[in-house]
Structures are given as C-alpha cells and as structure tokens.
Amino acid sequence: MAEGGHRVLVAGASGTLGRALVSVLAHRGREVVALVRPRSASRVEPLAGDLVDLVAGEVTAPELPPSAFEGVDAIISTIGITKQRDGLTYDQVDYEGNLNLLRAAEAHGVRRFIYVSVVGADSDVAVPLLRAKRRFEIRLAESSLEWQIIRPSGFFSDIREVGEMARKGAVHLVGDGESRISPIHPADLAEVIADRLDGEPGLTLPVGGPSDYSWNELAQLCYRVIGTPGAIRHWPKWILAATLAVTRVFSRSTYGAMSFFGHILTTDTTAPHHGTRTLEEYFRAEQAASQDKGL
C-alpha cells in the first residue's frame, strides 16, 4: 500500500522537477500517476513501474483523461513555462492549463492540490509569467480543495545561461549585479514538496536552496569552475526597458521570457534555505559533462 494510502498525480511529470518528484515519491512508497504530454512520455518511461503509472494528456485541452484521476487523493502541479513554445502563452499554460487541472480535480473528488509557483508571483509588476501564476494562486485558494503553494526562488538550471556566457569570456548582467537569488536543485525541491503532502493546508511556502548569491557572485563562481578569468559587464536598466518596449510590440514570446529574466536579474528573489546540493557541485558536473562531449 502507498504511504499514507495516497495516490498522487504529478502534472508536468516530464519536466526536470516533475521527473524528480516522480522518483522521490515512488522511492517513498507512494503510488504515482505521471501525467505527461503525449510527445514527452519517453522522458518518464524509465521511471514507470509497480508504483508509477504513465498517463498522456494535455492540460491545455478542455478534457483530461479520467483515468488520470482514478483513486487520486492529491495532485502536485509543476505545470508552467519559462519560455513560450507552440504559440501558447503564459495565460494559456500557467493559468488556464492549471485551471483545467483544478476543475478536473474538483470533479473527481481529489482532496489536496499542491501548486509549484515562483517567488515574486505576488509582485505588482508587469511580468506576464508572474501575473499568470498569481491568477492561478488566487483561483486555487478560492477552491474547495486543501491547497498549498510552493514558491521556489529559482532552479540551478536557471543559472545555466550564466555559465554559457562565462565560457564565451563575458557575463552580461542588467543593473549592478547585486540582486540576490537562492537557487535550488530540483531533487532537493522535490523532497521539500513531498514532505508537504501531509502538511498543514492553506499555506504558501517560499523555498530556496542552501545559499544566496548575487548575480556577480554567480558569474565569479562560473569563472572559478571553468578555471579561466573573464569579464562581468553591467548594462543599465534603461536598455532593458527600451528592449522590452520594442519586443512587446513585435514579439510576444520574446517579451514574456525577457521580462521575467529581467525581473529576477534586478530584484531580490531570495527564500528560506533548504536542501544540501550545492550550486558549485552542479556547475562542476555540468563542466565535466561539457568536457566529455568535447565542448
């Protein structure tokens, strides 16, 4: 029998955090339904087994497969995009996709819903991703389900672009580079979320990794791991504002992604510390993998 008698649906199970959640929950003895997009099922197939069932479905479609909700007591949604793909907007995925999932949960008698949002979702800023996530947070809190909201500060993978710039010899930052972030490894975040399955409902929990960093410190860390010196170049915020004004007119997808990353580059998004995996260990593993591939 699954731990606590629960059957848990993980939505977005083919993503980095989703796969980590499926693995952690199954390791703890939970029965898991891994809800994935049809074309992404292969990413999760290695995790399928006695405790993990794969179900294909699109959360942006009006109807989700009823089989995904059979016997499900709790849902963990990692549904969301940081870059717009397939012509879909943040409202269509982060808000409407999660709303479809919530409505299905209510219709099938699911008891609990844990939503993975982001630090700053309640900020009063014109960032489409944050506004879409906040819209769903509000709708979830108004639902009949026992809810919890997890707001990670950021993921180690979010910092990968800094490493890519460092390998080219120059890291470009907006502002003075002193805004701080608390990135966390997805496996550590998965453990935090799994711990919340039987926790007190009605809570919003900001989650950071074991350390805070300024963006300048992140650039310096990347150069230290690479083993070569490089430049850190700071661009004034007005350049970002001007670029956003142009992209908002001509490229909605570019504007959406740029507005979010511009926000985290210029705003403190730290959160209480969790986890044990360090960013330096992550970068060193990435560097070793790059060298193995001859990059």
N, C-alpha and C positions, 0 to 999 in steps of 0.2 A: 504493500500500500504506500502511496506517496506520503511524504512528510506532512503531517497535519491533515491528511485526507484531501489535500488540494490538487486540482488540476489547473495548470497555469498556461494561459495563452500569451506567447511573446509575439507581438506585432512588429514587423520590421526585422525579422529574425535573420535575414541575410546580410544585414549591415554589421559593421565591426562590433558595436555594442550589443546588437541582437545576438550574434553568434556567441559572444562571451556570456551573455545571460543564459542562453540555452545550455551551454556547457556547465555553468555554475549550478543552475537549478537541477539538472539531471544528476550531477555529482552529489547533490544534497538529497537525492532520492525523490525529487518532485516529478510528477508526470507533466510533460510539457507538450503543448501544441505550438509548433513553429509555423507562424503564418508568414508566407513569403510571396513575392511577386512570381508569377509563373516562370518567367525567364531567369529568375535568380535562384531557383530551387537547388541547383547544383552546388551552390556555395554552402548549403546547410546539410546536404545529403550525407556527408561523412559523420554528422552528429546523430543521424537517425538511429533508432534502436528500440529496445523494450520500453524505455521511458520517454522517447521523443517521437511524436507523430508530425509529419510534414503535411501542411495544407496550403494549397496555392489559392491566392485571391488578391484582388486589387482593392485597397481601401478607398480608392477614389471612385470605384464603381458603386452604383446605387445599392446593389445587393451583394452581401458577403456570403460565402458558403456556410450554411447552417451547421455542417459537420465540424467547423472550426470551434463552435461554442458548446458542443455536447459535453456535459459534465464539468464545464469550466467554472471555477469559483473566483478566479482573479485574472485580470488582464494587465500586462505591462506593455505600454506602447512606447516604442522608440521611433515612431513614425515622424519623419521630418526631413527636410532637405537644407543643406547649406549652400548648394548650388542648384539653380533651377535647370531641370532636364525635361526632355519630352514635351516642351512647351507648357509644362504645368507651373503654376505659381505657388508661392508660399501659402496663400489663402486656400488654394485647392488641395494642397497636401497637408500642411501643418494644422490648418483649421478644419476644412471640410472632410479630409480623409480621417482625421481623428474623431470628428463628429459622427461620421458614418459608423466607425468602430464603437463609439459610445452608445449610439442608438441601438446597434445590434446587441451590445452587452445588456442594455436595459430590457430589450425584448426577450432575451434568453435567460433572464434571471441571474446574471453574473453579480456577485456580491461586491467585489472590490476592483478598482481601476487605479493603477499607478502610471502616471504620465511623466515622461522624461522631457523636460523643457530646457531652459537655459538661464543662467544668471543674467539678470537685466531684463527679463521678459516684462517686468512691470515698470520699466523705464519709460518716461514720457518723451520718446524720441521717434523720429520719422524713419524707422528701420522696418521694412516690410516683414522680415523674418520674426523680429521680436513682437510686432503687433499681431501677427497671425498666431503665434504661440500664446500670447496673452489672451486673445479672444477665446482660445480653447480652454485655457486655465479657468476663465470665468464660467464658461459653459459647464465644465466638469464640476466645479464647486457648487453649481446650481442643481446638479443631478441628484438622483435618489441613491446613487452608489456610495459606498465608503471609498473615499478618494485620498490620494496622496500625490503631491507634485515634487519631483526631484529636479533641482536646477544645478547641473554641473557648470563649473566655471569654464571649462574647455577640455579638450582631449589632447593627449600627446600628439596625435596625428594632425591636429590643427596647427601645430608648430612646425610641421614638416617643411612648409614653404620657406621658413626662415633658414633651415638647413640647406635647402636647394639654392637659395641666394648666396649663402655663405660659400658653397662650393664654387660659385662663379666669381667670388672675390669681393662682393659688396652686398651688404644687407641694407635694404631701403625701408625706412620707417617714417610714419607720419607723426608730426609733433616732436616732442623732446625724447620720446622713447622711455619715459619714466612711468607710464601707466603699467599697472601690475595685473597679473593673471595667475591662477592656481590650477594649472592643467593636471589631469588625472589619467592614468592608464585605464582603458576600458575594462580590463579584468578586475581592477580594484573597484571601479564604479559598479560593475555587475554584482560584486559582493555586497556593497552598500545597499543596492536595490533589493537584492534577495533577502537581506536582513529585515527590510521594511514590510515584507509580505504579511507578517502577523503583527505589525506595529500599529500604533495609535493612528486612526484615520483623521482626515481633516487637517493635515499638516503640509506645509511647504518647506522642503529641506534643501538649502544650498549646499553643494558638495564640491570641495576642491581636493587636489592631490596633496602630497606630503609637503610641498614647498611653494612659496610665492616667488614670482620672478618679474622683474621689469623686462620690457622688450629689449632694452640694451643688454641686460644680463643674459637673455636668451641668445642674442647674437654672439656674445662673448663665449657662451657655452658651446655653441656650434663651432666656432673657430677653434676652441680648445680641443674638441673631439676630432675635428678634421686634422688638426696639427699644423695648420698654416695660418698666418695672420691675414687679416682682411679689413676692409673699411666698413664703418657704420655711417650711413648717410641719412640725414634727417630732412624731411620735406615739410614745409609749412602747411598748416591745416587748411589754409585758403585754397591750396592747389587741390586737395581732396574735395572741398566743397564745390569748386568750379567743375571738376571732373564729374562729380555726381550730378550736377545740374545738366550737363550735356548728356550723360548716359541715361538719365531718367527720361529724356525725350526720345532718344534713338535706340536704346537697348534696355528693355525692362529687366532682362535676366542679369545683364552685367551690373546694372544699378543695384539690384537686390543683393547680389553677393558682395559688391564693393561697399555698399552702405553698412552691411553687417561687419565686415572685417575692418572697415574704417572706424566703426564704433568701438570694437574691442582693442584696437591699437591706441585709441585716445581716451579710454575710460577704464578706471579700475574695475575689474571684474573678479576680484578675489573671493574666496569662500572658505569656510572651515576645512581643516585638513583631514584627509582620510587616505588610507592605503599605504603601501610600503614600496611599491615600484617607483624608481626614480627616473626623472627625465633624462639624466645623463646616461643611465644604463640603456634607455630606449634609443637615444641617439647613437650610442656606440654600436648597438645591434644593427641599426639602420646603416651606419657607416660600413660595418663589416659586410653586410649583405650587398651593398653597392660595390665594394671592392671585389667580392666574389664574382659579381656579374661583369667585372671589368669596367665599371662606370667611374 
